[in-house]
């Protein structure tokens, strides 16, 4: 029965998550207020003003917007919203995580990398949850912290923790708070007691 319901929803073009592109030059001045007053989860990308066409020409500045409804909505229902905003026609978002990662070009290193801190959310949308690092990402970030500790002769956990809070709040800091403090703390402890050879003569 559940499969039949899912098939019916797909056939009807209904889904909970929708995405569209909004051009600030053609949007109403209160477009953010319109989205906020919908009282649903909304995620708005940083302003994409560094994207280029294949010939190198800068694309028209735009935002990527993700709407996450508590229940499924039809294309026409969402189209009524994008018309109010003078935005593009809506597209089904098969993966909310994928859309948010694209907002920053995380999986497209050849494209301009936008900052997570410039994402705007409404309705309690949890960007950090959608951008949780994969296992591969986590190991890479831990290795970056290890290298930072070695390069800067970090000998106390507080030094790294404070730096992460100020300079790497979007990636290092959550890892240190959630699940990587122990291994990094052990590395810092080992670094503290590692013999220094810089001032030793042969």
N, CA, C and O of each residue as an XYZ file, in Angstrom:
808
protein
N       0.830     -1.205      0.000
C       0.000      0.000      0.000
C       0.866      1.257      0.000
O       0.573      2.232     -0.691
N       1.952      1.212      0.798
C       2.853      2.357      0.877
C       3.482      2.653     -0.469
O       3.570      3.813     -0.871
N       3.928      1.602     -1.183
C       4.531      1.786     -2.492
C       3.564      2.435     -3.458
O       3.959      3.291     -4.251
N       2.309      2.042     -3.403
C       1.306      2.616     -4.293
C       1.119      4.104     -4.001
O       0.957      4.911     -4.916
N       1.144      4.458     -2.707
C       1.012      5.864     -2.349
C       2.182      6.671     -2.881
O       1.999      7.762     -3.420
N       3.399      6.127     -2.728
C       4.593      6.823     -3.218
C       4.554      6.991     -4.722
O       4.893      8.051     -5.247
N       4.134      5.926     -5.426
C       4.041      5.999     -6.880
C       3.026      7.051     -7.297
O       3.238      7.780     -8.267
N       1.905      7.128     -6.547
C       0.875      8.106     -6.863
C       1.395      9.526     -6.688
O       1.116     10.410     -7.498
N       2.160      9.729     -5.610
C       2.719     11.057     -5.375
C       3.681     11.453     -6.486
O       3.634     12.575     -6.991
N       4.554     10.520     -6.863
C       5.517     10.812     -7.915
C       4.821     11.112     -9.228
O       5.215     12.025     -9.954
N       3.785     10.344     -9.531
C       3.061     10.541    -10.777
C       2.370     11.893    -10.787
O       2.231     12.522    -11.836
N       1.934     12.341     -9.603
C       1.238     13.611     -9.488
C       2.212     14.784     -9.410
O       1.789     15.940     -9.385
N       3.502     14.494     -9.370
C       4.494     15.551     -9.295
C       4.539     16.245     -7.955
O       4.939     17.406     -7.868
N       4.133     15.549     -6.909
C       4.121     16.140     -5.574
C       5.339     15.673     -4.779
O       5.715     14.501     -4.826
N       5.944     16.601     -4.053
C       7.050     16.266     -3.174
C       7.164     17.353     -2.111
O       6.554     18.414     -2.242
N       7.933     17.099     -1.065
C       8.055     18.069      0.030
C       9.071     19.167     -0.281
O       8.895     20.311      0.139
N      10.122     18.829     -1.007
C      11.226     19.764     -1.207
C      11.271     20.272     -2.646
O      11.243     19.493     -3.599
N      11.341     21.595     -2.780
C      11.382     22.227     -4.094
C      12.500     23.276     -4.120
O      12.842     23.862     -3.093
N      13.049     23.497     -5.289
C      14.107     24.494     -5.423
C      13.858     25.359     -6.655
O      13.213     24.932     -7.612
N      14.377     26.567     -6.611
C      14.250     27.478     -7.754
C      15.355     28.521     -7.686
O      16.062     28.628     -6.684
N      15.496     29.286     -8.760
C      16.499     30.350     -8.853
C      15.798     31.697     -8.802
O      14.773     31.906     -9.451
N      16.362     32.597     -8.029
C      15.788     33.939     -7.896
C      16.850     34.973     -8.275
O      17.978     34.936     -7.785
N      16.460     35.897     -9.162
C      17.350     36.978     -9.591
C      16.984     38.248     -8.826
O      15.875     38.757     -8.988
N      17.882     38.767     -8.001
C      17.526     39.915     -7.157
C      17.080     41.136     -7.944
O      16.280     41.931     -7.451
N      17.587     41.293     -9.160
C      17.232     42.488     -9.932
C      15.775     42.488    -10.377
O      15.209     43.543    -10.663
N      15.164     41.292    -10.436
C      13.772     41.231    -10.877
C      12.810     40.819     -9.768
O      11.597     40.789     -9.976
N      13.344     40.501     -8.594
C      12.494     40.075     -7.480
C      11.909     41.293     -6.764
O      12.520     42.362     -6.780
N      10.747     41.153     -6.139
C      10.218     42.271     -5.342
C      11.147     42.582     -4.175
O      11.869     41.703     -3.703
N      11.133     43.802     -3.719
C      12.070     44.214     -2.673
C      11.842     43.452     -1.363
O      12.761     43.316     -0.555
N      10.639     42.965     -1.159
C      10.326     42.266      0.090
C      10.320     40.741     -0.080
O       9.616     40.039      0.645
N      11.104     40.230     -1.038
C      11.039     38.804     -1.340
C      11.443     37.934     -0.155
O      10.896     36.846      0.024
N      12.382     38.393      0.649
C      12.775     37.616      1.826
C      11.650     37.588      2.855
O      11.426     36.570      3.510
N      10.950     38.698      2.994
C       9.810     38.739      3.915
C       8.717     37.769      3.470
O       8.091     37.102      4.293
N       8.498     37.700      2.160
C       7.482     36.780      1.621
C       7.831     35.343      1.993
O       6.965     34.579      2.419
N       9.103     34.978      1.831
C       9.527     33.616      2.164
C       9.446     33.362      3.666
O       9.000     32.299      4.097
N       9.876     34.336      4.457
C       9.867     34.155      5.902
C       8.445     33.992      6.431
O       8.207     33.214      7.355
N       7.506     34.723      5.845
C       6.129     34.679      6.321
C       5.384     33.410      5.913
O       4.237     33.212      6.312
N       6.027     32.548      5.119
C       5.425     31.266      4.778
C       5.509     30.289      5.939
O       4.774     29.302      5.981
N       6.417     30.565      6.894
C       6.573     29.737      8.104
C       6.876     28.278      7.769
O       6.330     27.357      8.377
N       7.743     28.093      6.806
C       8.268     26.768      6.485
C       9.787     26.871      6.485
O      10.338     27.968      6.582
N      10.464     25.729      6.376
C      11.920     25.732      6.318
C      12.375     26.229      4.943
O      11.997     25.676      3.910
N      13.184     27.267      4.955
C      13.693     27.874      3.722
C      15.203     28.027      3.844
O      15.703     28.466      4.880
N      15.922     27.671      2.801
C      17.368     27.881      2.755
C      17.690     28.672      1.490
O      17.307     28.288      0.386
N      18.402     29.784      1.673
C      18.762     30.673      0.566
C      20.276     30.686      0.435
O      20.986     30.925      1.411
N      20.762     30.435     -0.749
C      22.208     30.379     -0.982
C      22.855     31.742     -0.809
O      22.168     32.763     -0.790
N      24.180     31.760     -0.683
C      24.887     33.043     -0.850
C      24.571     33.596     -2.237
O      24.205     32.835     -3.134
N      24.704     34.881     -2.423
C      24.487     35.455     -3.743
C      25.529     34.895     -4.704
O      26.729     35.079     -4.498
N      25.078     34.217     -5.749
C      25.984     33.665     -6.755
C      26.299     34.766     -7.774
O      25.595     34.936     -8.769
N      27.348     35.485     -7.502
C      27.757     36.580     -8.399
C      29.143     36.372     -8.973
O      29.742     37.285     -9.540
N      29.659     35.117     -8.814
C      30.975     34.790     -9.355
C      30.899     33.607    -10.325
O      31.931     33.112    -10.778
N      29.694     33.157    -10.642
C      29.536     32.036    -11.573
C      29.842     32.499    -12.994
O      29.554     33.640    -13.356
N      30.426     31.608    -13.799
C      30.788     31.973    -15.166
C      30.223     30.979    -16.168
O      30.009     29.807    -15.856
N      29.988     31.466    -17.366
C      29.618     30.615    -18.496
C      30.880     29.934    -19.028
O      31.987     30.321    -18.656
N      30.731     28.928    -19.892
C      31.912     28.250    -20.455
C      32.903     29.201    -21.129
O      34.099     28.916    -21.179
N      32.405     30.337    -21.650
C      33.300     31.285    -22.319
C      33.949     32.267    -21.340
O      34.680     33.167    -21.753
N      33.676     32.089    -20.026
C      34.287     32.947    -19.024
C      33.452     34.152    -18.643
O      33.804     34.881    -17.716
N      32.346     34.372    -19.348
C      31.490     35.516    -19.021
C      30.783     35.277    -17.684
O      30.318     34.170    -17.410
N      30.706     36.324    -16.856
C      30.050     36.220    -15.557
C      28.532     36.096    -15.753
O      27.922     36.878    -16.483
N      27.947     35.113    -15.096
C      26.495     34.931    -15.165
C      25.788     36.014    -14.357
O      26.375     36.650    -13.482
N      24.516     36.203    -14.676
C      23.716     37.163    -13.927
C      23.607     36.709    -12.472
O      23.362     35.533    -12.204
N      23.789     37.635    -11.541
C      23.752     37.300    -10.123
C      22.400     36.683     -9.752
O      21.348     37.129    -10.209
N      22.458     35.646     -8.913
C      21.224     34.940     -8.566
C      21.376     34.218     -7.233
O      22.484     34.024     -6.732
N      20.248     33.831     -6.679
C      20.205     32.995     -5.487
C      19.586     31.648     -5.848
O      18.719     31.564     -6.718
N      20.037     30.605     -5.175
C      19.359     29.314     -5.207
C      18.534     29.213     -3.925
O      19.046     29.460     -2.833
N      17.275     28.856     -4.056
C      16.380     28.792     -2.907
C      15.820     27.379     -2.779
O      15.392     26.777     -3.763
N      15.831     26.864     -1.560
C      15.279     25.543     -1.267
C      14.120     25.711     -0.302
O      14.278     26.298      0.769
N      12.949     25.195     -0.677
C      11.768     25.198      0.183
C      11.535     23.781      0.677
O      11.510     22.840     -0.116
N      11.363     23.624      1.990
C      11.117     22.301      2.573
C       9.798     22.341      3.339
O       9.727     22.856      4.455
N       8.773     21.798      2.730
C       7.427     21.838      3.290
C       7.204     20.667      4.254
O       7.861     19.634      4.131
N       6.290     20.821      5.202
C       5.976     19.707      6.112
C       5.164     18.608      5.444
O       5.093     17.489      5.954
N       4.551     18.919      4.305
C       3.794     17.917      3.553
C       4.031     18.141      2.067
O       4.548     19.186      1.673
N       3.660     17.173      1.240
C       3.945     17.266     -0.188
C       3.147     18.404     -0.826
O       2.018     18.688     -0.426
N       3.750     19.043     -1.817
C       3.112     20.118     -2.559
C       3.231     19.826     -4.051
O       4.202     19.218     -4.502
N       2.248     20.261     -4.795
C       2.268     20.053     -6.240
C       3.088     21.143     -6.918
O       3.384     22.183     -6.330
N       3.443     20.879     -8.162
C       4.174     21.867     -8.962
C       3.400     23.175     -9.025
O       3.986     24.248     -8.888
N       2.094     23.097     -9.229
C       1.294     24.310     -9.368
C       1.279     25.117     -8.077
O       1.318     26.347     -8.113
N       1.222     24.436     -6.941
C       1.229     25.144     -5.657
C       2.527     25.924     -5.463
O       2.519     27.063     -4.997
N       3.633     25.296     -5.825
C       4.927     25.968     -5.655
C       5.116     27.032     -6.732
O       5.733     28.067     -6.482
N       4.592     26.782     -7.920
C       4.681     27.773     -8.995
C       3.981     29.064     -8.589
O       4.436     30.153     -8.939
N       2.885     28.952     -7.858
C       2.188     30.152     -7.376
C       3.106     30.993     -6.487
O       3.020     32.221     -6.473
N       3.977     30.320     -5.754
C       4.921     31.033     -4.893
C       6.020     31.696     -5.721
O       6.329     32.870     -5.518
N       6.607     30.948     -6.652
C       7.706     31.523     -7.443
C       7.218     32.674     -8.332
O       7.986     33.580     -8.657
N       5.947     32.635     -8.721
C       5.403     33.752     -9.498
C       5.359     35.028     -8.663
O       5.609     36.121     -9.170
N       5.039     34.877     -7.375
C       5.029     36.050     -6.490
C       6.417     36.680     -6.394
O       6.556     37.884     -6.179
N       7.440     35.840     -6.558
C       8.818     36.296     -6.393
C       9.487     36.646     -7.722
O      10.649     37.051     -7.743
N       8.755     36.490     -8.836
C       9.342     36.673    -10.171
C      10.567     35.781    -10.345
O      11.558     36.186    -10.952
N      10.493     34.563     -9.808
C      11.617     33.628     -9.845
C      11.419     32.617    -10.967
O      10.412     32.649    -11.674
N      12.381     31.728    -11.122
C      12.295     30.689    -12.142
C      11.215     29.680    -11.763
O      10.725     29.684    -10.634
N      10.852     28.827    -12.695
C       9.889     27.776    -12.386
C      10.534     26.808    -11.397
O      11.739     26.568    -11.466
N       9.753     26.255    -10.489
C      10.336     25.376     -9.470
C      10.713     24.015    -10.022
O      10.136     23.539    -11.000
N      11.694     23.397     -9.376
C      12.128     22.043     -9.709
C      12.060     21.187     -8.450
O      12.334     21.669     -7.350
N      11.696     19.921     -8.611
C      11.710     19.024     -7.471
C      13.146     18.859     -6.978
O      14.071     18.687     -7.772
N      13.318     18.911     -5.670
C      14.644     18.703     -5.069
C      14.700     17.264     -4.567
O      14.166     16.953     -3.503
N      15.335     16.404     -5.319
C      15.398     14.991     -4.931
C      16.274     14.791     -3.702
O      16.087     13.828     -2.958
N      17.221     15.685     -3.484
C      18.093     15.599     -2.323
C      18.313     16.998     -1.769
O      18.993     17.814     -2.391
N      17.740     17.279     -0.601
C      17.941     18.591      0.021
C      19.418     18.811      0.303
O      19.932     19.914      0.118
N      20.098     17.767      0.748
C      21.530     17.876      1.029
C      22.296     18.232     -0.238
O      23.193     19.075     -0.210
N      21.941     17.590     -1.351
C      22.617     17.871     -2.608
C      22.425     19.310     -3.056
O      23.354     19.937     -3.565
N      21.216     19.834     -2.866
C      20.943     21.220     -3.248
C      21.784     22.179     -2.413
O      22.372     23.118     -2.950
N      21.843     21.947     -1.095
C      22.607     22.841     -0.214
C      24.098     22.757     -0.527
O      24.787     23.777     -0.510
N      24.601     21.568     -0.809
C      26.009     21.446     -1.176
C      26.295     22.204     -2.475
O      27.360     22.799     -2.637
N      25.320     22.172     -3.404
C      25.520     22.906     -4.656
C      25.499     24.412     -4.416
O      26.175     25.158     -5.124
N      24.730     24.867     -3.425
C      24.713     26.296     -3.117
C      26.112     26.830     -2.846
O      26.404     27.997     -3.104
N      26.985     25.952     -2.316
C      28.353     26.341     -1.991
C      29.369     25.810     -2.999
O      30.558     26.118     -2.910
N      28.887     24.996     -3.977
C      29.766     24.348     -4.962
C      30.764     23.395     -4.303
O      31.892     23.243     -4.770
N      30.332     22.753     -3.208
C      31.246     21.874     -2.478
C      31.734     20.702     -3.325
O      32.856     20.229     -3.143
N      30.909     20.241     -4.234
C      31.279     19.093     -5.066
C      31.754     19.516     -6.451
O      31.924     18.687     -7.344
N      31.963     20.814     -6.612
C      32.426     21.348     -7.903
C      33.632     22.258     -7.677
O      33.512     23.480     -7.760
N      34.801     21.664     -7.389
C      35.986     22.486     -7.066
C      36.421     23.406     -8.194
O      37.157     24.366     -7.964
N      35.972     23.124     -9.412
C      36.337     23.986    -10.528
C      35.527     25.284    -10.534
O      35.866     26.225    -11.252
N      34.457     25.333     -9.734
C      33.619     26.520     -9.657
C      33.985     27.351     -8.430
O      34.659     26.872     -7.518
N      33.535     28.585     -8.422
C      33.793     29.471     -7.297
C      33.202     28.871     -6.019
O      32.067     28.394     -6.030
N      33.951     28.892     -4.935
C      33.517     28.312     -3.666
C      32.904     29.404     -2.781
O      33.596     30.312     -2.320
N      31.599     29.293     -2.557
C      30.904     30.274     -1.725
C      30.974     29.886     -0.252
O      31.226     28.727      0.079
N      30.749     30.865      0.638
C      30.927     30.683      2.071
C      29.627     30.230      2.732
O      28.557     30.774      2.460
N      29.734     29.236      3.595
C      28.572     28.729      4.317
C      27.939     29.813      5.195
O      26.720     29.839      5.366
N      28.760     30.702      5.750
C      28.249     31.743      6.639
C      27.304     32.698      5.924
O      26.558     33.424      6.580
N      27.319     32.715      4.587
C      26.463     33.614      3.820
C      25.116     32.990      3.462
O      24.288     33.635      2.818
N      24.890     31.752      3.869
C      23.586     31.122      3.675
C      22.581     31.750      4.638
O      22.911     32.038      5.788
N      21.360     31.958      4.163
C      20.270     32.503      4.986
C      19.226     31.413      5.172
O      18.896     30.703      4.222
N      18.708     31.274      6.376
C      17.670     30.273      6.640
C      16.480     30.906      7.335
O      16.611     31.885      8.070
N      15.310     30.322      7.084
C      14.080     30.687      7.782
C      13.405     29.414      8.267
O      13.678     28.320      7.772
N      12.529     29.572      9.235
C      11.686     28.454      9.663
C      12.413     27.343     10.381
O      11.901     26.226     10.461
N      13.587     27.616     10.903
C      14.312     26.593     11.638
C      15.069     25.602     10.775
O      15.456     24.540     11.263
N      15.288     25.914      9.517
C      16.049     25.014      8.641
C      17.454     24.812      9.200
O      18.123     25.773      9.579
N      17.894     23.558      9.249
C      19.171     23.203      9.873
C      20.219     22.915      8.804
O      20.333     21.786      8.326
N      20.972     23.928      8.435
C      21.995     23.777      7.400
C      23.114     22.867      7.867
O      23.607     22.047      7.092
N      23.526     22.997      9.127
C      24.634     22.183      9.629
C      24.312     20.703      9.538
O      25.189     19.891      9.243
N      23.064     20.348      9.788
C      22.678     18.939      9.693
C      22.775     18.446      8.255
O      23.216     17.323      8.011
N      22.363     19.287      7.299
C      22.420     18.901      5.894
C      23.857     18.855      5.373
O      24.156     18.145      4.413
N      24.740     19.619      6.015
C      26.120     19.681      5.558
C      27.071     18.869      6.434
O      28.284     19.073      6.394
N      26.523     17.957      7.217
C      27.388     17.102      8.020
C      28.405     16.423      7.116
O      28.037     15.877      6.076
N      29.678     16.448      7.494
C      30.705     15.851      6.628
C      30.545     14.350      6.516
O      30.156     13.681      7.474
N      30.847     13.829      5.347
C      30.890     12.386      5.161
C      32.110     11.852      5.907
O      32.924     12.629      6.406
N      32.238     10.532      5.984
C      33.397      9.937      6.650
C      34.688     10.403      5.986
O      35.662     10.722      6.668
N      34.693     10.441      4.662
C      35.882     10.894      3.934
C      36.198     12.345      4.258
O      37.354     12.700      4.488
N      35.146     13.200      4.277
C      35.339     14.614      4.617
C      35.902     14.756      6.032
O      36.796     15.567      6.277
N      35.366     13.956      6.958
C      35.781     14.064      8.355
C      37.257     13.718      8.515
O      37.989     14.410      9.221
N      37.687     12.649      7.860
C      39.098     12.268      7.946
C      39.992     13.350      7.351
O      41.072     13.630      7.870
N      39.540     13.946      6.274
C      40.335     15.001      5.646
C      40.453     16.219      6.566
O      41.524     16.815      6.682
N      39.343     16.586      7.219
C      39.359     17.733      8.120
C      40.219     17.453      9.359
O      40.931     18.334      9.840
N      40.147     16.220      9.867
C      40.995     15.851     11.000
C      42.464     15.946     10.607
O      43.295     16.403     11.391
N      42.777     15.517      9.403
C      44.157     15.605      8.930
C      44.603     17.062      8.788
O      45.758     17.391      9.056
N      43.676     17.938      8.361
C      44.007     19.364      8.278
C      44.341     19.910      9.668
O      45.295     20.670      9.828
N      43.551     19.519     10.670
C      43.820     19.978     12.037
C      45.151     19.431     12.537
O      45.917     20.145     13.184
N      45.425     18.164     12.236
C      46.705     17.566     12.632
C      47.874     18.349     12.049
O      48.849     18.637     12.743
N      47.767     18.690     10.766
C      48.825     19.433     10.105
C      48.982     20.827     10.704
O      50.097     21.328     10.851
N      47.854     21.449     11.047
C      47.879     22.779     11.656
C      48.583     22.729     13.016
O      49.377     23.608     13.349
N      48.278     21.690     13.789
C      48.916     21.516     15.096
C      50.427     21.387     14.935
O      51.194     22.021     15.660
N      50.849     20.559     13.976
C      52.280     20.342     13.756
C      52.973     21.605     13.246
O      54.055     21.955     13.718
N      52.356     22.283     12.292
C      52.982     23.458     11.681
C      53.097     24.627     12.656
O      54.028     25.427     12.564
N      52.149     24.727     13.590
C      52.113     25.872     14.493
C      52.533     25.521     15.924
O      52.367     26.315     16.850
N      53.081     24.311     16.077
C      53.554     23.851     17.380
C      52.497     24.061     18.468
O      52.789     24.596     19.538
N      51.270     23.633     18.179
C      50.190     23.719     19.154
C      50.446     22.692     20.258
O      50.641     21.509     19.977
N      50.446     23.146     21.508
C      50.727     22.233     22.618
C      49.566     22.140     23.612
O      49.610     21.332     24.540
N      48.532     22.959     23.422
C      47.377     22.914     24.301
C      46.107     22.888     23.455
O      46.002     23.590     22.450
N      45.149     22.069     23.877
C      43.895     21.934     23.126
C      43.184     23.270     22.988
O      42.564     23.543     21.960
N      43.270     24.104     24.018
C      42.574     25.391     23.994
C      43.038     26.254     22.823
O      42.252     27.028     22.276
N      44.294     26.130     22.437
C      44.810     26.925     21.323
C      44.088     26.569     20.021
O      43.668     27.448     19.269
N      43.954     25.286     19.774
C      43.271     24.850     18.552
C      41.786     25.138     18.634
O      41.184     25.589     17.660
N      41.187     24.880     19.794
C      39.741     25.068     19.950
C      39.349     26.522     19.724
O      38.374     26.806     19.027
N      40.111     27.445     20.315
C      39.809     28.866     20.139
C      40.011     29.292     18.687
O      39.227     30.076     18.151
N      41.060     28.776     18.056
C      41.296     29.113     16.649
C      40.145     28.604     15.782
O      39.656     29.320     14.909
N      39.716     27.362     16.028
C      38.617     26.782     15.241
C      37.332     27.580     15.416
O      36.588     27.785     14.456
N      37.067     28.035     16.652
C      35.854     28.805     16.919
C      35.857     30.133     16.174
O      34.805     30.622     15.761
N      37.039     30.714     16.005
C      37.140     32.027     15.372
C      37.328     31.951     13.855
O      36.783     32.771     13.116
N      38.104     30.962     13.394
C      38.493     30.946     11.979
C      37.942     29.774     11.183
O      37.878     29.843      9.955
N      37.539     28.686     11.862
C      37.036     27.514     11.142
C      35.746     27.016     11.786
O      35.590     25.827     12.065
N      34.821     27.957     12.017
C      33.587     27.652     12.738
C      32.693     26.673     11.973
O      31.944     25.911     12.584
N      32.769     26.692     10.641
C      31.863     25.874      9.833
C      32.324     24.435      9.657
O      31.515     23.575      9.309
N      33.616     24.146      9.890
C      34.057     22.776      9.643
C      34.851     22.175     10.811
O      34.453     21.140     11.344
N      35.951     22.794     11.216
C      36.728     22.238     12.324
C      35.960     22.283     13.640
O      35.932     21.295     14.374
N      35.340     23.414     13.944
C      34.699     23.605     15.239
C      33.610     22.562     15.526
O      33.607     21.994     16.618
N      32.675     22.282     14.584
C      31.671     21.245     14.863
C      32.296     19.876     15.116
O      31.814     19.120     15.959
N      33.364     19.555     14.391
C      34.014     18.261     14.601
C      34.625     18.178     16.000
O      34.515     17.149     16.667
N      35.261     19.245     16.437
C      35.856     19.251     17.764
C      34.787     19.155     18.848
O      35.013     18.548     19.894
N      33.633     19.750     18.599
C      32.544     19.701     19.577
C      31.858     18.334     19.598
O      31.415     17.883     20.654
N      31.769     17.677     18.449
C      30.938     16.469     18.339
C      31.690     15.155     18.537
O      31.280     14.323     19.346
N      32.790     14.962     17.801
C      33.346     13.606     17.838
C      34.845     13.488     17.561
O      35.355     12.372     17.470
N      35.560     14.596     17.427
C      36.969     14.484     17.064
C      37.917     15.069     18.107
O      39.131     15.082     17.907
N      37.366     15.551     19.216
C      38.210     16.198     20.226
C      39.205     15.219     20.840
O      40.342     15.591     21.130
N      38.787     13.969     21.039
C      39.672     13.014     21.718
C      40.937     12.753     20.896
O      42.052     12.867     21.405
N      40.752     12.399     19.615
C      41.917     12.042     18.813
C      42.825     13.248     18.608
O      44.048     13.112     18.636
N      42.242     14.423     18.402
C      43.059     15.626     18.238
C      43.742     15.990     19.552
O      44.894     16.421     19.570
N      43.001     15.806     20.669
C      43.602     16.080     21.970
C      44.798     15.185     22.245
O      45.804     15.634     22.795
N      44.688     13.916     21.863
C      45.806     12.991     22.039
C      46.987     13.380     21.163
O      48.139     13.256     21.577
N      46.699     13.855     19.944
C      47.775     14.281     19.055
C      48.494     15.508     19.635
O      49.722     15.595     19.600
N      47.704     16.457     20.169
C      48.304     17.653     20.771
C      49.152     17.266     21.979
O      50.238     17.808     22.181
N      48.655     16.331     22.775
C      49.412     15.873     23.945
C      50.741     15.258     23.517
O      51.779     15.517     24.127
N      50.702     14.439     22.458
C      51.937     13.839     21.950
C      52.878     14.905     21.409
O      54.094     14.826     21.584
N      52.293     15.915     20.742
C      53.119     16.988     20.189
C      53.798     17.777     21.304
O      54.929     18.240     21.150
N      53.094     17.927     22.435
C      53.634     18.672     23.570
C      54.893     18.004     24.119
O      55.828     18.683     24.542
N      54.913     16.671     24.109
C      56.027     15.935     24.705
C      57.043     15.438     23.676
O      57.996     14.737     24.019
N      56.830     15.809     22.416
C      57.762     15.366     21.387
C      59.077     16.116     21.517
O      59.062     17.339     21.656
N      60.211     15.434     21.478
C      61.520     16.100     21.586
C      61.701     17.108     20.449
O      61.354     16.828     19.301
N      62.234     18.255     20.771
C      62.497     19.293     19.773
C      63.967     19.250     19.381
O      64.852     19.228     20.237
N      64.210     19.240     18.084
C      65.591     19.082     17.605
C      66.161     20.382     17.040
O      67.321     20.447     16.633
N      65.317     21.411     17.024
C      65.750     22.620     16.346
C      67.042     23.192     16.945
O      67.900     23.679     16.209
N      67.187     23.134     18.296
C      68.322     23.753     18.953
C      69.399     22.758     19.355
O      70.346     23.105     20.060
N      69.248     21.529     18.907
C      70.249     20.519     19.241
C      71.328     20.484     18.179
O      71.046     20.592     16.986
N      72.586     20.330     18.627
C      73.688     20.236     17.678
C      74.090     18.778     17.517
O      73.992     17.985     18.453
N      74.540     18.439     16.321
C      74.995     17.072     16.060
C      76.297     16.812     16.796
O      76.849     15.715     16.707
